[in-house]
């Protein structure tokens, strides 16, 4: 049996964000989607059972950078600007 891969019109890749680059195909157990631009591959079981996989690394789910203790900002009026009263 040959695998038929078909493009999904309007689909956006969750990794690179490009539109119309996703194609889907399936075998007897799983359905897959892949991006032809960034080589993203994802799959799900046809019976709906969950995969024990961890969350995918996408452009939205990047790890946050470590935040150090910050200091409050102090706003000082600019003496070169003339204040206009309304």
N, C-alpha and C positions, 0 to 999 in steps of 0.2 A: 504494500500500500504506500503510495507516495504522499508526502505531506504537502498540503496546499497552504501557502502563507498568503494572507490577504491584508491589505492596508485598511485602516479604520479612518474614514474621513473625519476631520476635525479633532482627532485625538491629540492630546498634548503629552509629551514625554515627561514623567515626573522627575527625571534627573536633569535633563538639559533644557526643558521648557520649549522645545521646538514643536511646532504643529505639523501634522500630517507626516510624521516619520515612524509611527507605530504600526507594526503589523502583527497579526495574531495567527496562531496555528494550534492544533491539538493532536494528542495521541489518544489511546484508549483510556487513560487515567487522568491526564492533566490537560489544561489549556494554558498556553503560554502567550506572552506579548513581549515584543522586543523592539528596540529603537534602532533604526538603521544608521543613525547619526552618531550616537555615543555608546553603542553596544550595551545598553541597558536591557536586562532580561528579567522577567517576572513570571510566575506561574501560580496557578491555583488548581485545586482538585475539582474534578467535575461533580463529585458527589457533595461538595460543600464543606467537607471536613477541613478543619484548620491545619495549617502547617506549624511545626514547632520552630519556625524561623524567627530571628530577631528583627527589629524594625529596620527597614531599608534606609541606606544613606542616600538622601536626595538633596536637591538644592535648598529645600525648605527645612529639613531636619538636621542640619549641620550642628555639631557640638558647639555650645556657646563658649566664647573665650573666657578665661578666668577674669573675674572682676576684682580689682584691688579696692581697698578702702578709699573712698573719694572724699574730697574736701568740698564744702559748699562754695559756690561762685559768688563773688562780690561784684556787684555792678556799680561802677563809678560814673557819674554823669560826665559827659564830654564838655570841657569848658569852652571849646571852640564853637559849639552849636548854640544858636540863640533860641530861647524858648518862646514858643508862640502860644499865647493864651487865646482860647476861643470864647 
